[in-house]
Amino acid sequence: MCIRDRDLIVLCSFLPRELPARLTRALKPGGLVVVEGLHADTAFTRLLPGGYHDNELPRIFDGYRTLHYEDTQAPAEWGGALGGGNRIVRLLAQRPADPLTECHFEGRSFTKGQTTCWGPMKPSCEVAGWVRAGSCENSVKND
């Protein structure tokens, strides 16, 4: 089964070190991934190997837009009899949206190199977006 075009993927207590490429295929452009897991230091207080090291999650999701990252101490949700809490890391990241290939103005689309008039200014649609390309006489729109 192939999962595609998801808006959100949530991974809890899971080490997706090898998954970002698969997640990118599964997420829509602009889709979100949420990861929550134990910090590697938890192995010193619990019988749990593994976990994420300092700032490892943002590095795993390099190329994604990090919207939120935290490394915090939280109450134990299980094993409370062992006392203390757990060091938890959380990440909310967004898959990059597909790059824009055209400009928009007044409900119309313009491709690279096309111009229009906006009052006396003549903007041109370029790779970086709208840039000033000169002036318009009599505020007549051009294409």
C-alpha positions in Angstrom: 0.0 0.0 0.0 1.4 3.4 -1.0 0.3 6.4 1.1 0.4 9.7 -0.8 -0.9 13.3 -0.6 -1.3 13.4 3.1 -1.7 16.7 4.9 -0.3 15.4 8.2 1.8 12.5 9.4 2.4 12.0 13.2 5.2 9.8 14.6 5.3 9.2 18.3 8.0 7.3 20.1 9.4 6.3 16.8 12.9 6.9 15.3 12.4 7.9 11.7 16.1 8.5 11.0 15.8 6.8 7.6 12.3 8.0 6.8 12.4 11.7 5.6 12.6 10.7 1.9 9.6 8.4 2.3 7.7 11.0 4.2 8.4 13.6 1.5 6.7 11.2 -1.0 3.8 10.7 1.3 3.2 14.4 2.2 1.5 16.9 0.0 3.7 20.0 -0.7 3.2 22.1 2.4 2.1 19.1 4.4 3.1 18.7 8.1 5.0 16.1 10.0 4.9 15.9 13.8 7.5 13.8 15.7 7.6 13.2 19.4 10.1 11.0 21.0 12.5 10.4 23.9 15.8 12.2 24.1 18.9 9.9 24.2 19.6 11.0 27.8 16.5 9.0 28.8 18.6 5.9 28.6 20.3 7.0 31.8 17.0 7.0 33.8 15.0 4.4 32.0 15.7 1.0 30.6 15.2 2.4 27.1 18.0 2.5 24.6 18.0 4.9 21.7 16.3 8.3 21.5 17.2 11.5 19.7 20.4 13.5 20.5 20.5 17.3 20.9 19.0 19.0 17.8 19.0 15.7 15.9 15.3 16.0 14.8 15.8 19.3 12.9 18.9 17.7 11.2 16.9 14.6 10.2 14.3 16.8 8.6 16.9 19.1 6.9 15.1 20.7 3.9 11.8 21.0 5.8 10.7 24.2 7.4 10.9 23.8 11.2 7.8 25.4 12.6 8.4 24.3 16.2 11.1 22.3 18.0 11.4 21.7 21.7 13.5 19.7 24.1 11.8 19.5 27.4 11.4 17.5 30.6 7.9 16.1 30.9 6.1 13.9 33.4 6.3 10.2 32.7 3.1 9.0 31.0 4.1 5.4 31.9 6.4 3.8 34.4 5.5 6.5 37.0 6.6 4.1 39.8 10.2 4.6 38.6 9.9 8.3 39.5 11.0 11.4 37.6 10.0 12.4 34.2 11.3 11.9 30.7 13.3 14.2 28.5 11.1 14.6 25.4 11.9 16.1 22.0 9.1 17.4 19.7 9.2 18.7 16.1 6.6 20.2 13.9 8.0 20.6 10.4 6.5 21.4 7.0 7.4 19.9 3.7 8.5 22.6 1.3 5.8 23.7 -1.1 6.5 23.3 -4.8 8.2 26.4 -6.2 6.0 29.0 -7.7 6.4 29.2 -11.5 4.2 32.1 -12.3 3.1 35.5 -10.9 -0.4 36.6 -10.1 -2.0 40.0 -10.3 -5.7 41.0 -10.3 -6.9 37.5 -10.8 -4.6 36.8 -13.8 -1.5 34.5 -14.1 1.7 35.8 -15.8 4.7 33.7 -16.9 8.3 34.7 -16.7 9.0 37.8 -18.8 5.4 39.0 -19.0 4.7 42.5 -17.8 1.6 44.5 -16.8 0.9 48.0 -15.6 0.1 49.0 -12.1 -0.5 52.7 -12.2 2.6 54.3 -13.7 4.8 51.3 -12.7 5.5 48.5 -15.1 6.4 45.3 -13.2 7.8 42.1 -14.9 7.3 38.6 -13.7 10.7 37.1 -13.1 12.2 34.0 -11.3 12.3 36.1 -8.0 8.7 37.3 -8.5 7.5 40.7 -9.6 10.3 43.2 -10.3 10.2 46.8 -11.5 10.8 46.8 -15.3 10.0 50.4 -16.2 7.0 52.7 -16.4 3.7 52.6 -18.1 2.4 55.5 -20.1 -1.2 56.5 -19.6 -1.6 53.5 -17.2 -2.5 51.1 -20.1 -2.1 47.4 -19.3 0.4 45.4 -21.4 1.0 41.7 -21.6 
